[in-house]
Amino acid sequence: MQKELKKDLDIGPDAIRRANFSTFMDWAGGSTLYFWRWPKKYMKRIRDGLEVCVSGKLPAYYAPQQFPSNPIQREHMRQKLAKVCGTRKGAQDYDYVRHRGYVANGNVKSRTNCFSVPKGEDDIQMVYDTSKSLLNAALWAPNFMMPNIDSVPNHATISSWFGDIDLGEKN
């Protein structure tokens, strides 16, 4: 029990710190799951994360990132990457925003390239492409435990909001 409590006390403050830096529109300190708000049977797995399995040799991929020639598109990409990599101009004095915890210091063994797709008229969505580096082929992760669709009506109220994200659709 003491070991589990120590894990809770190690990881919990990180989630609270990230929430502290958030605004209504932005998770400036990065986002994470509030494991203590999940059903008891999932809490430990949510807190500890799922193991990623390596099924093959991890690739070494060093092709340089290609940026769009359009200066506006390039600037949009720079701003999105700065949020992830911590190179934001005029960053606040709190160092936690410098790294949202998505990228860590260390030796680079393989790169991940990215590209952008339009999101509305004035924004872009970043796509991190690990297929070129063959990282997708070398990794496997078990399914994430989420309640199925049958559990939704049990928790829906008159004030509930739902969204539909069709990631596989092509227009």
Buried (B, 14 or more C-beta within 10 A) or exposed (E): EEEEEEBBEEBBEBBEBBEEBEEEEEBBBBBBBBBEEBEEEBBEBBBEEEEEEEEEEEBEBEEEEEBBEEEEBEEBBEEBBEBBEBEBEEEEEEEBBEBBBEEEEEEEEBBEBBBBEEEEEEEBEBEEEBEEBBBEEBBEEEEEEEEEEEEEEEEEEEEEEEEEEEEEEEE
